[in-house]
Amino acid sequence: MYETTEKLTIKKAEFITSAAKKEQFIHPEKPMVAVCGKSNVGKSSFINMLANRKKLAKTSSEPGRTRLVNYFDFGKFVLADLPGYGFAKVSKTEKEKWAKTLSAFFAQKEEISHVLMLVDCRHDPTADDVQMIEFLNYHTIPFTVVLTKADKLSKMQLSKHIKAIAADLYLGTGNLLATSAQTAYGKEAVLEKISQVISLYEDVALQNTQAIDDEEAQEEV
């Protein structure tokens, strides 16, 4: 675990833009944290909780609303809200379009500092969830599983479900963060994880700058 020097506080969060294809993807000069998960897992509510805003990300009772990559500026990092996957009531063509957008986004993995993969704590992970975990592992993209809707379970039920979901995804329970957008439960733990991601990004950026300076100094000798 990376040590952090200061607590991350979100003072302001703003919508930047939406992208439907890779030509429209942005390339921020700060850490980019992606949020993914199946349709209706609560991505918009989760993002609004982090932002301390009710309507930054649009929520809907209709699953599958997010069909683009939506970017938000959170000050010290950029958050990318990805299209939800696994929604059965859209056409095959629409599903293929979403899959193509997701594949193009993850192809720029060197620009993705971390992925927050959302899973509903009340249910077993779906085949799509397992496939996403396998994809992230295969491409060595760092991620954390965030469990949503923790307020729907008792403490005992939540503990039991965390263990079961961790086992299904072949992860330790420490790799799962339980949250509730309704009560803000788990919010600080998520911000702490993002703070670690930012610190690592800054450390790597500093090392790269020093390496370039050393190389230029050697060329001048």
Secondary structure, DSSP 8 states (H G I E B T S, - for coil): ----SS-------EEEEEESSGGG----SS-EEEEEEBTTS-HHHHHHHHHT-SSSS---SSTT---SEEEEE-SSSEEEE---B--TTS-HHHHHHHHHHHHHHHHTGGG--EEEEEEETTS---HHHHHHHHHHHHTT--EEEEEE-GGGS-HHHHHHHHHHHHHHTT--GGGEEE--TTT-TTHHHHHHHHHHHHHHHHHHHHHHHHHHHHHHHHHH-
